[in-house]
Amino acid sequence: MLMNEPAPMAIWVVLMLLTLPALVVLARPEGVRDPRRALLETALFVRQTGERRAARRTQRAAEAAQTVRYAEEVRVAATQATEAVDRWQAHWQAAADRVDATSAAWQAASARWARSRATAAFGTPWTPRTPLEYAARERFLHQEVRAAADRGELPGAAVDDALAGRAGWDPRLHPVAQELVVHRACAEYLERAHRAAVAAERAAWHDVQLARRSRDSLCREAILAESRLVAPAVSRPAVRGVVLVPA
């Protein structure tokens, strides 16, 4: 029959412990001839069984602690990965804004260059070629290049090149021709800047995708680790309080 009450179950356990030595002695012929040895072997068996059970409990406790630590580590990693996605998303958004800004600047510079080409098609006005005229042309070139660099339409190195008269900057040209050269240099520089911005935006978007995949993987692993914490307790059968007693 089944016994679920604490008192009968305790009585049953005590009776089993009291009768166990006699049962062990009578179960084997060696126990009848040498009961002392049989009792010692029984005691050793009981002690070893208890040690093995204690070792299993210790191992299960260590495994449970390791499972808890792993779940916490994965949870923290998933949180950090989510924050990293936000940072990469902001980085990509800044790169996308940079693409829009460089595109607008390039288009504006290209339009100015087109107007300069149209103006230069009519030729340059005649001016006397005197030292004062050439000095004025040189000042005009330096001012135009410096102003373009201040607006971000030319690199800072272009100012040094213009002052030194190198890298295609000719201070002897007429201001109309110089303006055409400056506008062309600005359009070409801004085109390169736009292409670099597009490449940076694509790389940033690729990083966002990688960060998202990493975040999703860690989130799934965190959910799985959390399920491992409750799975042993759910799957373990509840057998306490039920004892089979022979009729």
Backbone as a ProteinNet text record, in pm:
[ID]
protein_1_A
[PRIMARY]
MLMNEPAPMAIWVVLMLLTLPALVVLARPEGVRDPRRALLETALFVRQTGERRAARRTQRAAEAAQTVRYAEEVRVAATQATEAVDRWQAHWQAAADRVDATSAAWQAASARWARSRATAAFGTPWTPRTPLEYAARERFLHQEVRAAADRGELPGAAVDDALAGRAGWDPRLHPVAQELVVHRACAEYLERAHRAAVAAERAAWHDVQLARRSRDSLCREAILAESRLVAPAVSRPAVRGVVLVPA
[TERTIARY]
84.7	0	87.7	29.7	103.7	89.9	199.8	195.9	247.3	164.6	201.3	216.7	174.5	182.4	325.4	373.3	512.3	540.6	448	476.3	493.8	400.2	423.1	547.6	576.7	696	821.8	827.7	943.9	960.3	848.2	854.7	909.1	865.1	911.3	1061.9	1112.6	1256.2	1335.4	1289.2	1360.8	1364.3	1251.8	1247.5	1342.4	1349.7	1440.4	1585.2	1620.8	1758	1791.4	1695.8	1722	1734.7	1658.4	1660.1	1762	1822.1	1915.9	2034.5	2101	2215.7	2177.2	2064.5	2022.5	1992.9	1930.2	1900.4	2027.9	2127.1	2254	2324.3	2324.2	2392.4	2326.5	2194.9	2122.5	2117	2147.9	2135.4	2248.3	2363.7	2477.8	2524.7	2574.2	2628.4	2746.5	2831.2	2945.9	2901.5	2785.2	2737	2699.3	2650.6	2615.4	2741.2	2847.2	2970.9	3050.2	3049.6	3127.7	3041	2948.5	2858.6	2931	3041.5	3114.1	3168.5	3227.4	3281.6	3169.7	3057.6	2944.9	2894	2889.4	2843.7	2941.9	3072.6	3172	3160.7	3141.1	3125.2	2998	2894	2769.8	2788.7	2857.5	2883.3	2967.9	3069.3	3152.7	3070.4	2981.2	2896.2	2805.9	2747.8	2660.1	2738.2	2860.5	2940.9	2980.8	3024	3061.9	2942.5	2826.5	2706.4	2674.8	2686.7	2663.9	2764.2	2891.7	2993.4	2964.9	2922.9	2891.6	2773.1	2673.9	2559.2	2600.1	2685.8	2733.2	2814.1	2896.7	2974.7	2883.4	2777.4	2683.4	2611.1	2574.4	2509.4	2603.4	2729.5	2827.7	2846.2	2853.4	2868.9	2747.9	2627.2	2507.1	2502.1	2546.4	2548.3	2647.2	2765.3	2864.6	2813	2748.1	2692.4	2582.4	2500.3	2395.2	2454.7	2560.8	2625.8	2688.3	2750.3	2808.4	2700.8	2586	2475.6	2426.7	2418.7	2375.6	2476.6	2606.5	2709.8	2706.3	2691.9	2689.1	2568.5	2452.8	2332.8	2351.4	2414.2	2436.9	2535.5	2642.1	2740.3	2677.2	2596.3	2531.5	2431.8	2361.8	2266.5	2338.5	2452	2529.7	2581.8	2630.8	2681.1	2570.7	2450.4	2338.2	2301.8	2306.6	2278.8	2383.9	2509.7	2616.9	2605.7	2566.1	2549.5	2436	2329.5	2219.4	2265.7	2344	2398	2493.8	2570.8	2662.3	2585.5	2472.3	2389.6	2343.7	2304.1	2261.3	2376	2496.6	2611.5	2643.5	2643.3	2669.8	2559.7	2436.4	2326.4	2347.1	2388.9	2415.7	2532.9	2635.5	2749.9	2706.8	2623.3	2575.5	2490.3	2406	2322	2407.6	2514.6	2605.9	2672.7	2709.8	2770.3	2670.9	2543.9	2441.3	2418	2419.3	2405.5	2524	2641.7	2760.7	2746.4	2687.6	2664.1	2573.5	2465.9	2373.5	2442.7	2522.3	2589.2	2692.1	2772.8	2874.1	2810.2	2697	2627.9	2578.1	2518	2468.8	2584.2	2694.6	2809.8	2870.3	2878.7	2934	2846.3	2715.6	2625	2635.3	2644.8	2657.9	2789.5	2897.4	3026.9	3026.2	2962.5	2954	2875.4	2770.7	2693.1	2777.1	2856.4	2944.4	3048.6	3100.9	3199.4	3135.8	3013	2943.9	2923.6	2887.8	2870.5	3003.6	3109.4	3241.6	3284.5	3254.9	3288.1	3209.7	3083.9	3003.3	3058.2	3101.8	3158.4	3291.7	3376	3507.4	3497.3	3384.4	3368.3	3367.9	3333	3333.5	3471.1	3568.1	3702.3	3723.3	3846.7	3880.9	3899.6	3853.4	3871.8	4020.1	4047.5	4188	4226.3	4344.6	4400.2	4546.9	4599.8	4742.6	4828.6	4927.6	5014	5129.4	5098.4	5196	5223.9	5332.3	5359.3	5243.2	5176.9	5062.9	4949.7	4927.1	4821.2	4851.5	4976.1	5010.5	5005.1	5041.4	5030.5	4884.3	4796.4	4652.9	4598.7	4644.2	4599.9	4644.5	4767.5	4817.7	4736.9	4707	4625.5	4486.2	4429.2	4296.4	4296.7	4400.2	4408.8	4420.4	4507.7	4526	4396.9	4326.3	4201.3	4095.4	4083.7	3983.1	4012.5	4138.7	4174.6	4156	4198.2	4183.2	4035.8	3952.7	3809.1	3745.9	3785.2	3731.7	3774.5	3899.4	3946.4	3871.7	3843	3766.9	3625.2	3568	3433.8	3435.8	3553.3	3563.7	3554.8	3565.5	3556	3690.8	3797.8	3932.9	4008.5	4107	4186.8	4279.9	4326.9	4418.6	4548.1	4590.3	4714.7	4704.9	4582.7	4567.1	4611.3	4593.6	4637.3	4789.1	4859.9	5006.1	5051.2	4983.1	5019.9	4996.9	4885.2	4856.7	4958.3	4994.7	5094.3	5229.9	5260.5	5388.6	5380.9	5261.5	5246.7	5273.3	5233.9	5255.9	5122.8	5129.6	5011.9	4904.7	4945.2	4849	4797.8	4839.7	4795.3	4890.5	4835.9	4916.2	4868.5	4945.7	4902.3	4903	4955.8	4961.7	4833.4	4743.2	4620.5	4528	4442.5	4340.8	4243.7	4187.1	4093.3	3978.8	3930.5	3824	3874.2	3995.5	4053.4	4087.4	4134.2	4164.8	4038.1	3930.9	3804.2	3758.5	3779.4	3744.4	3827.5	3957.8	4045.1	4003.8	3971.5	3931	3800.6	3703.7	3575.3	3589.8	3676.6	3698.9	3764.7	3864.2	3931.3	3833.7	3745.3	3645.8	3550.7	3502.9	3409.6	3475.9	3600	3669.1	3697.2	3737.4	3765	3638.3	3528.4	3402.9	3346.6	3374.7	3332.7	3405.8	3536.2	3612.6	3562.9	3531.6	3479.3	3345.5	3262.6	3133.1	3150.7	3239.8	3262.2	3318.1	3406.3	3458.3	3347.1	3256.7	3144.5	3051.8	3029.3	2944.8	3008.8	3139.8	3208.8	3202.9	3220.4	3213.5	3073.3	2972.1	2834	2805.6	2855.1	2834.5	2905.8	3027.6	3100.2	3028.5	2976	2902.8	2776.2	2706.3	2586.2	2620.5	2732.8	2777.9	2805.9	2868.5	2895.6	2766	2666.4	2536.5	2475.9	2482.2	2426.5	2499.8	2632.2	2708.7	2671.1	2658.8	2622.2	2483.3	2391.6	2256.1	2255.9	2332.2	2336.7	2399.1	2503.7	2565.4	2468.5	2395.7	2297.2	2188.4	2135.6	2028.6	2077.6	2200.6	2254.9	2270.4	2321.2	2339.3	2205.8	2107.9	1975	1913.5	1928.2	1877.3	1950.1	2081.4	2158.1	2120	2090.3	2047.7	1914.8	1822.4	1693	1713	1801.2	1828.5	1893	1985.9	2051.3	1951.8	1859	1755.3	1667.4	1638.4	1554.8	1626.4	1759.9	1834.7	1827.9	1805.5	1798.2	1673.7	1563.9	1437.4	1408.3	1478.9	1449.5	1471.4	1582.9	1601.3	1490.7	1448.8	1345.1	1212.1	1185.6	1058.5	1057.1	1170.8	1175.6	1195	1242.1	1268.1	1136.9	1110.8	983.2	972.9	853.6	828.5	786.3	879.8	852.8	855.4	887.1	894.2	754.2	751.7	625.4	545.7	596.1	526.3	619	579.3	662.3	580.5	639.8	574.9	601.8	496.1	508.9	450.5	524	469.1	353.2	257.1	139.2	177.1
-119.2	0	123.5	242	367.4	439.8	494.9	570.5	710.5	806.5	945.9	1024.1	964	1034.4	1029.1	1134	1136.7	1031.5	1009.9	918.2	774	718	579.7	566.3	668.4	660.9	658.1	739.2	739.4	604.4	545.1	413	309.6	320.5	225.6	239.3	360.1	381	324	347.3	295.4	142.9	81.6	-64.4	-118.3	-50.5	-95	-86.1	22.2	36.6	-69.3	-101.8	-201.5	-341.9	-370	-505.9	-523.5	-413.3	-424.3	-513.2	-497.1	-586.4	-733.2	-765.6	-906.3	-958	-875.4	-917.8	-942.2	-854.7	-871.6	-998	-1022.1	-1141.2	-1268.2	-1271.2	-1390.4	-1406.6	-1300.1	-1307.1	-1386.7	-1399.8	-1470.2	-1578.4	-1688.1	-1792.5	-1742.3	-1655.7	-1602.3	-1523.4	-1459.4	-1381.1	-1466.7	-1588.9	-1678.3	-1728.7	-1760.7	-1812.4	-1702.8	-1580.1	-1470.2	-1344.3	-1335.6	-1220.1	-1088	-1091.4	-966.2	-906.5	-992.4	-944.6	-893.8	-963.8	-920.4	-784	-764.3	-634.1	-523.2	-553.9	-453.8	-418.9	-523.4	-497.5	-417.6	-448.1	-372.3	-226.7	-205.3	-67.8	6.8	-65.4	-3.2	31.4	-61.9	-37.3	83.8	89.5	203.5	334.4	331.8	454.1	496.9	400.5	433.3	483.6	421.1	468.3	611.8	642.6	780.1	876.7	833.1	919.8	945.1	837.6	856.9	951.7	936.1	1026.4	1170.2	1185.5	1320.5	1379.4	1293.3	1341.3	1382.2	1302.4	1338.5	1469	1484.9	1610.8	1729	1709.9	1817.4	1850	1744.2	1765.9	1837.7	1794.8	1861.7	2007.5	2032.9	2171.8	2255.7	2195.7	2268.2	2293.4	2192.1	2210	2315.5	2315.9	2417.6	2557.1	2569.4	2699.8	2744.7	2649.1	2681.9	2724.7	2658.9	2696.8	2837.2	2869.5	3004.3	3108.5	3079.9	3174.7	3194.8	3085.1	3095.6	3175.9	3150.6	3225.9	3374.6	3407.6	3548.9	3611.6	3538.3	3590.8	3613.8	3518.6	3534.2	3649.2	3664.4	3774.1	3909.4	3920	4044.4	4068.3	3962.1	3976.1	4018.5	3964.8	4003.9	4150.4	4195.8	4337.4	4426.7	4388.6	4467.2	4466	4352.7	4345.3	4435.9	4444.1	4534.4	4679.5	4715.2	4851.1	4877.5	4775.7	4791.9	4815.9	4748	4771	4916.2	4970.7	5111	5203.7	5173.8	5258.2	5247.8	5125.2	5108.9	5172.1	5166	5229.5	5380.4	5439.6	5583.5	5617.9	5531	5553.3	5547	5450	5440.3	5561.1	5607.7	5723.6	5846.8	5863.4	5975.2	5961	5838	5815.7	5843.8	5805.9	5834.1	5984.2	6055.6	6201.8	6263.5	6205.6	6253.9	6233.1	6123.2	6099	6206.5	6238.5	6341.5	6477.4	6509.2	6639.6	6650.7	6546.8	6552.8	6551.2	6482.8	6482.6	6622.3	6690.3	6826	6920.6	6909.2	6996.3	6968.4	6843	6807.9	6861.9	6846.2	6897.1	7049	7118.3	7264.4	7303.9	7234.7	7265.9	7234	7126.1	7092.3	7197.9	7251.4	7357.2	7483.2	7519.7	7636.9	7613.8	7493.6	7462.9	7474.2	7426	7436.6	7582.6	7667.3	7810.4	7873.7	7832.1	7886.3	7844.8	7721.9	7678.2	7758.8	7784.2	7863.6	8004.8	8060.6	8196.7	8198	8098.9	8095.1	8071.2	8017.6	7993.3	8123	8235	8364.2	8429.5	8364	8420.2	8507.6	8548.2	8632.1	8776	8870.5	9012	9047.5	9148.5	9190.9	9277.5	9251.2	9335.2	9357.7	9471.9	9497.8	9402.3	9347.9	9251.8	9325.6	9379.2	9455.3	9381.9	9419	9355.9	9371.7	9488	9507.1	9410.6	9390	9298.4	9155.9	9114.9	8978.8	8963.3	9068.3	9062.8	9051.6	9123.8	9115.7	8976.3	8919.8	8784.1	8682.8	8699.5	8607.7	8620.1	8746.1	8765.3	8704.2	8721.1	8666.1	8514	8450.1	8304.1	8259.2	8326.7	8287.9	8305.8	8414.3	8438.7	8333.2	8301	8203.1	8064.5	8024.4	7892.2	7887.5	7994.7	7996.1	7995.4	8070.2	8072.5	7935.5	7868.5	7735.1	7635.1	7646.7	7557	7583.6	7710.9	7742.8	7685.4	7677.7	7620.4	7467.7	7408.6	7264	7209.9	7296.4	7252.1	7213.1	7246.2	7207.1	7166.2	7078.3	7042.2	7155.4	7152.2	7255.8	7257.6	7142.2	7137.2	7217.3	7238.7	7316.2	7460.2	7514.1	7651.6	7660.6	7565.5	7565.3	7550	7463.9	7445.8	7573.1	7641.2	7765.2	7873.3	7883.4	7983.4	7954.4	7824.6	7787.1	7779.1	7792.5	7786.4	7648.6	7544.4	7407.6	7333.2	7208.4	7120.7	7179.3	7246.6	7298.2	7438	7501	7637.6	7736.4	7815.9	7911.9	8052.7	8128.7	8263.7	8361.7	8324	8417.3	8418.3	8319.8	8313.2	8430	8460.3	8563.7	8517.2	8607.9	8568	8480.6	8503.5	8418	8274.2	8259.9	8126.3	8065.5	8149.3	8098.5	8048.8	8123.9	8083	7947.9	7928.7	7800.2	7687.1	7713	7611.3	7580.4	7684.2	7664.3	7584.2	7621.2	7551.2	7405.1	7381.7	7243.3	7163.1	7222.6	7153.5	7125	7220.2	7199.1	7085.1	7084.2	6979.4	6842	6833.1	6704.2	6658.4	6752.5	6717.1	6671.1	6743.3	6706	6575.5	6547.3	6417.9	6304.2	6321.7	6219.3	6205.1	6319	6313.3	6239.6	6262.3	6194.3	6043.8	6005.8	5862.6	5796.1	5865.7	5811.4	5799.4	5897.7	5891.5	5775	5750.3	5636.8	5504.9	5492.5	5370.1	5353.9	5465	5457.7	5420.1	5471.8	5438.4	5290.6	5236.2	5093.6	5008.1	5048.2	4973	4981.5	5100	5115.4	5030.5	5024.5	4941.6	4793.4	4753.3	4614.7	4584.7	4679.3	4660.3	4651.8	4729.7	4723.1	4583.8	4529.5	4396.4	4290.4	4300.6	4206.1	4218.5	4342.7	4363.9	4309.3	4325.6	4272.7	4120.3	4058.1	3911.5	3861.2	3929.5	3890.6	3909.3	4021.2	4044.7	3937.7	3906.3	3806.8	3669.7	3634.2	3505	3498.9	3607.4	3609.3	3610.6	3679.9	3680.4	3540.9	3470.7	3333.2	3243.8	3261	3180.8	3215.3	3343	3382.7	3317.9	3313.7	3248.5	3099.4	3037	2894.1	2869.3	2957.7	2941.9	2960.1	3053.1	3071.2	2946.7	2885.3	2764.7	2650	2646.2	2540.2	2556	2678	2699.7	2636.6	2637.2	2585.4	2443.9	2398.6	2266	2153.6	2150.7	2039.6	2032.3	2149.2	2148.7	2102.3	2134.9	2096.1	1948.8	1899.4	1760.8	1660.3	1703.7	1609.5	1559.8	1429.4	1378.9	1401.6	1436.5	1460.1	1329	1262.5	1131.6	1135.7	1251.5	1259.2	1243.3	1176.8	1160.9	1040.3	961.3	842.2	722.9	627.3	510.5	385.6	293.1	164.9	70.8	18.8	-71.1	-206.3	-311.5	-443.1	-478.1	-545.9	-584.6	-692.4
0	0	0	-19.3	-23.2	109.3	154.4	280.4	254	281.7	258.5	388.6	501.7	629	683.4	749.2	799.4	905	999.9	1111.6	1065.4	988.6	940.3	855	777.2	692	777.4	884.1	972.4	1040.6	1084.9	1147.9	1050.4	924.8	822.8	799.2	795.4	774.6	890.4	1014.5	1131.4	1128.9	1096	1088.7	982.3	868.6	762.4	807.6	878.7	926.2	1031	1115.5	1219.2	1162.1	1060.4	1004.3	893.3	845.3	733.7	766.4	883.3	910.1	910.2	972.6	975.5	836.2	754.1	617.3	538.1	559.8	487.7	532.1	662.6	714.2	663.6	663.2	620.5	469.1	396	250.7	187.7	255.9	198	294.7	241.9	330.4	411	350.6	422.5	544.3	534.2	647.3	765.7	739.8	849.9	920.4	841.2	899.2	969.9	912.3	972	975.1	1071.5	1074.1	1097.8	1172.8	1198.9	1070.2	988.7	860	770.2	772.2	689	732.4	864.5	913.5	876.1	884.9	846	697.6	615.5	472.5	445.6	521.6	503.9	543	655.2	698	595	540	437.5	314	277.6	160.7	183.2	303.5	333.9	330.5	390.2	391.6	250.6	167.8	30.5	-49.7	-24.4	-93.8	-55	73	117.1	57.6	49	-10.6	-157.7	-228.2	-370.2	-387.8	-301.9	-310.9	-280.1	-178.5	-146.2	-261.1	-325	-439.5	-554.4	-576.3	-683.3	-650.7	-523.2	-485.4	-504.2	-467	-485.9	-633.5	-714.7	-858.9	-917.5	-874.1	-924.4	-880.5	-757.2	-710.2	-790.3	-819.4	-899.5	-1040.6	-1099	-1233.1	-1233.5	-1128.6	-1120.4	-1107.5	-1025.2	-1010.9	-1142.6	-1213	-1343.1	-1441.6	-1437.9	-1526.2	-1495.6	-1366.8	-1327.2	-1373.6	-1353.7	-1397.1	-1548.1	-1620.2	-1766.5	-1813	-1750.6	-1788.7	-1762.1	-1650.1	-1618.2	-1716.6	-1749.9	-1845.3	-1982.3	-2025.9	-2156.6	-2153	-2039.9	-2027.9	-2036.1	-1967.7	-1973.4	-2114.8	-2179	-2316.3	-2411.4	-2393.3	-2479.2	-2458.3	-2333.2	-2305.4	-2370.1	-2357.3	-2419	-2571	-2627.3	-2772.8	-2819.5	-2740.7	-2775.2	-2772.6	-2672	-2665.5	-2781.6	-2819.3	-2932.8	-3062.1	-3078.8	-3197.7	-3203	-3088.6	-3085.6	-3125.9	-3077	-3113.2	-3261.6	-3315.7	-3458.6	-3543	-3492.9	-3565	-3571.1	-3459	-3457.8	-3549.7	-3550	-3639	-3784.9	-3817.5	-3955.5	-3992.8	-3900.6	-3929.7	-3956.7	-3878.7	-3903.5	-4040.1	-4077	-4208.3	-4320	-4299.4	-4400.5	-4414.5	-4302.1	-4308.5	-4382.4	-4361.2	-4431	-4581.8	-4622.7	-4765.6	-4823.2	-4753.1	-4802.1	-4810.8	-4708.3	-4706.5	-4819.1	-4838	-4943.6	-5081.9	-5094.7	-5223.6	-5259.3	-5160.8	-5186.4	-5218.3	-5143.7	-5169	-5306	-5343.7	-5474.8	-5586.9	-5573.4	-5676.3	-5690.1	-5576.3	-5582	-5648.1	-5613.9	-5674.6	-5823.4	-5862.4	-6004.6	-6081	-6017.4	-6083.1	-6100.8	-6000	-6013.4	-6122	-6127.7	-6232.1	-6370.3	-6383.3	-6512.6	-6551.9	-6457.5	-6488.7	-6525.8	-6457.4	-6490.9	-6630.9	-6669.7	-6805	-6908.4	-6876.7	-6970.5	-6982.9	-6871.4	-6875.4	-6948.8	-6922.9	-6987	-7136.2	-7182.8	-7326.1	-7405.8	-7342.5	-7411.3	-7412.3	-7350.6	-7348.1	-7225.4	-7205.3	-7089.9	-7135	-7054.3	-7089.6	-7097.9	-7179.8	-7193.4	-7075.2	-7022.7	-6916.4	-6946.5	-6905.2	-6930.2	-6847.9	-6908.9	-6840.7	-6774.2	-6660.1	-6582.9	-6452.1	-6384.8	-6254.6	-6156.8	-6160	-6070.4	-6105	-6233.9	-6275.3	-6230.3	-6248.7	-6207.2	-6054.9	-5983.9	-5838	-5795.2	-5865.4	-5834.3	-5866.1	-5976.9	-6011.1	-5904.9	-5858.1	-5755.7	-5626.7	-5587.2	-5466.4	-5483.9	-5602.2	-5627.9	-5614.2	-5670.3	-5661.1	-5516.2	-5441.7	-5302.1	-5222.5	-5246.3	-5174.3	-5208.1	-5335.9	-5376.7	-5318.7	-5324.2	-5272.4	-5121	-5052.4	-4906.3	-4866.4	-4937.1	-4906.6	-4930.7	-5039	-5066.8	-4959.4	-4913.7	-4807.7	-4677.4	-4648.1	-4526.6	-4532.8	-4650.2	-4665.3	-4668.7	-4668.7	-4676.1	-4816.8	-4916	-5054.6	-5112.8	-5041.5	-5080.7	-4954.7	-4967.9	-4850.2	-4810.8	-4687.7	-4641.6	-4719.7	-4771.6	-4848.9	-4977.1	-5027.7	-5150.9	-5131.2	-5011.6	-4984.3	-4995.7	-4936.4	-4946.2	-5090.6	-5166.3	-5306.8	-5386.8	-5359	-5432.1	-5397.9	-5271.7	-5232.4	-5295.5	-5314.3	-5374.4	-5526	-5582.8	-5727.5	-5784.7	-5711.9	-5759.3	-5764.7	-5810.3	-5818.6	-5909.3	-6016	-6112.8	-6085.6	-5978	-5948.4	-6015.9	-6108.8	-6186	-6153.1	-6076.1	-6039.1	-6155.7	-6271.2	-6384.5	-6465.8	-6441	-6519.7	-6488.4	-6585.9	-6566.1	-6456.4	-6378.3	-6272.6	-6322.2	-6444.1	-6496.8	-6512.3	-6565.6	-6580.8	-6444.8	-6352.6	-6218.9	-6148	-6166	-6105.3	-6161.1	-6291.6	-6352.1	-6291.4	-6272.2	-6213.3	-6069.6	-5993.3	-5853.8	-5846.3	-5929.8	-5927.4	-5970.6	-6067.6	-6108.9	-5996.7	-5931.8	-5821.3	-5707.5	-5679.3	-5573.2	-5609.2	-5732.4	-5774.4	-5768.3	-5813.3	-5811.5	-5668.2	-5582.7	-5443.5	-5371.9	-5393.4	-5328.1	-5384	-5510.8	-5565.4	-5494.9	-5474.8	-5402.8	-5258.4	-5197.1	-5060	-5055	-5156.8	-5159.8	-5179.6	-5268.1	-5290.2	-5163.7	-5094.4	-4968.3	-4864.1	-4861.7	-4767.3	-4799.4	-4927.1	-4966.5	-4922.4	-4943.5	-4901.4	-4749.5	-4676.3	-4530.2	-4483.4	-4551.4	-4514	-4537.1	-4647.3	-4674.2	-4570.3	-4534.3	-4431.5	-4297	-4265.1	-4138.7	-4137.6	-4250.5	-4257.7	-4242.3	-4301.4	-4285.6	-4138.2	-4069.3	-3926.8	-3846.5	-3885.3	-3817.1	-3832.4	-3953.4	-3976.5	-3894	-3887.5	-3806.1	-3658.8	-3611.6	-3471.1	-3441.7	-3534.3	-3513.2	-3507.4	-3597.4	-3594.9	-3464.3	-3420.2	-3293.4	-3177.5	-3177.7	-3071.5	-3072.3	-3189.3	-3197.6	-3150.5	-3188.7	-3146.6	-2994.8	-2936.3	-2791.5	-2718.1	-2773.4	-2710.3	-2712.3	-2824.3	-2829.2	-2729.5	-2720.2	-2625.1	-2481.3	-2455.5	-2320.8	-2284.4	-2379.3	-2353.9	-2327.6	-2406.2	-2386.6	-2250.9	-2212.2	-2082	-1968.2	-1983.1	-1881.1	-1870.4	-1985.5	-1981.4	-1911.5	-1919.9	-1851.7	-1699.7	-1652.9	-1508.7	-1447.8	-1521.8	-1468.7	-1516.8	-1620.2	-1675.8	-1575.3	-1497.8	-1404	-1299.9	-1247.2	-1144.7	-1200.2	-1326.2	-1386.2	-1422.1	-1474.1	-1521.3	-1409.6	-1289.5	-1181.7	-1123.2	-1118.5	-1065.3	-916.1	-871	-729.1	-664.7	-596.9	-538	-386.4	-330.1	-185.9	-126.1	-11.9	58.6	13.9	-81.5	-129.7	-111.2	-30.1	-0.3	-28.1	-98.9	-125.3	-8.8	49.6	164.6	125.8	143.5	108.7	200	145.9	224.6	324.4
[MASK]
+++++++++++++++++++++++++++++++++++++++++++++++++++++++++++++++++++++++++++++++++++++++++++++++++++++++++++++++++++++++++++++++++++++++++++++++++++++++++++++++++++++++++++++++++++++++++++++++++++++++++++++++++++++++++++++++++++++++++++++++++++++++

